[in-house]
Structures are given as structure tokens and as C-alpha cells.
Amino acid sequence: MSLVLPGELADPVLQDLSVSKVLPAPDASRLLVLLTTGAEAESLPHILDRLERVRGRLRSEVAAAITRKRAPELLFHLSRETGVTP
């Protein structure tokens, strides 16, 4: 997914996203994809809408990358990068 979002989708809205983590939600049949962006807070709903539009393509890419009978459902959580480092 880290390779598909910034390049293969060719979507300028999604190119700025970084995958922080992928967690089971509640198990491996559904995955929560934690993403970060440098976009303004007002843009987050628009970005989430774009992610919903490409969900099927992303599931296909995940299915191709893993060896499982069924591709997991994908859920997205988007947060802004603050630029503050500890």
C-alpha cells in the first residue's frame, strides 16, 4: 500500500499520504490503515472520500501482495502530520 498510494494510483490528492501502521480490526479479515498527511485539516474529508473511491483497487493490491484466499476489508484513519518531532 505504501507504494500504490504515492505512485501507482496517479491521484495527486493521495500522493501525499504515508502509511503509519496497518492493524487488525478486530482480526486479519479487516485491516485498519493508519495514514498521515501534510494537508490542511479542511482537506481531510475530501481525502477520505478519495480513499473510499479507490478502496477496491487497494484491496486488489493487498490481495496480490499476500497469500490469502480472501482479501481483507480495509478501513482508513487519516491524521495530519504536525511537523513536531520529539
C-alpha positions as CSV (number, residue, x, y, z in Angstrom):
1,M,0.0,0.0,0.0
2,S,2.9,2.3,0.7
3,L,3.9,2.0,-3.0
4,V,0.4,2.2,-4.5
5,L,-0.8,5.3,-2.8
6,P,2.0,7.7,-3.8
7,G,2.6,6.4,-7.3
8,E,0.6,3.7,-9.0
9,L,-2.8,5.4,-8.4
10,A,-1.7,8.6,-10.1
11,D,-4.0,10.6,-7.9
12,P,-2.5,13.9,-6.7
13,V,-4.8,14.0,-3.7
14,L,-3.5,10.7,-2.4
15,Q,0.2,11.1,-3.3
16,D,1.0,12.9,-0.1
17,L,-0.3,10.1,2.2
18,S,2.1,8.0,4.3
19,V,1.1,4.7,5.8
20,S,1.9,4.8,9.5
21,K,0.6,1.4,10.5
22,V,-1.8,-1.4,9.5
23,L,-3.6,-3.1,12.3
24,P,-6.1,-5.9,12.5
25,A,-9.6,-4.5,13.2
26,P,-10.6,-6.8,15.0
27,D,-8.8,-9.5,13.1
28,A,-7.0,-10.0,9.8
29,S,-10.2,-10.2,7.9
30,R,-10.5,-6.4,8.3
31,L,-7.5,-4.1,8.5
32,L,-7.3,-0.5,9.8
33,V,-4.9,1.5,7.7
34,L,-3.4,4.5,9.7
35,L,-2.4,7.2,7.3
36,T,-0.8,10.6,7.8
37,T,-0.8,13.6,5.5
38,G,0.6,17.1,5.5
39,A,-2.7,18.5,4.1
40,E,-4.7,21.1,5.8
41,A,-7.5,19.8,8.2
42,E,-10.2,21.1,5.9
43,S,-8.9,18.7,3.2
44,L,-9.2,15.5,5.3
45,P,-12.9,14.7,4.4
46,H,-12.0,15.1,0.7
47,I,-9.0,12.8,1.1
48,L,-11.1,10.2,2.9
49,D,-13.7,10.4,0.1
50,R,-10.9,9.7,-2.4
51,L,-9.7,6.7,-0.4
52,E,-13.3,5.3,-0.4
53,R,-13.3,5.6,-4.2
54,V,-10.1,3.6,-4.6
55,R,-10.8,1.1,-1.8
56,G,-11.5,-1.8,-4.3
57,R,-8.2,-1.1,-6.1
58,L,-6.3,-1.0,-2.9
59,R,-7.9,-4.3,-1.8
60,S,-6.8,-5.9,-5.1
61,E,-3.3,-4.7,-4.5
62,V,-3.3,-6.1,-1.0
63,A,-4.7,-9.4,-2.2
64,A,-1.9,-9.6,-4.8
65,A,0.8,-8.9,-2.2
66,I,-0.4,-11.5,0.4
67,T,-1.2,-15.2,0.2
68,R,-4.8,-15.5,1.4
69,K,-8.0,-16.8,0.0
70,R,-9.8,-13.6,0.5
71,A,-8.6,-10.0,0.6
72,P,-9.2,-8.2,3.9
73,E,-11.7,-5.3,4.1
74,L,-9.9,-2.0,4.5
75,L,-10.8,0.8,6.9
76,F,-8.9,4.1,6.9
77,H,-8.0,6.5,9.6
78,L,-6.3,9.8,8.5
79,S,-4.4,12.2,10.7
80,R,-2.3,15.3,10.0
81,E,1.5,15.4,10.4
82,T,2.3,18.1,12.9
83,G,5.9,18.6,11.9
84,V,6.8,18.4,15.6
85,T,9.5,15.8,16.4
86,P,10.1,14.6,19.9
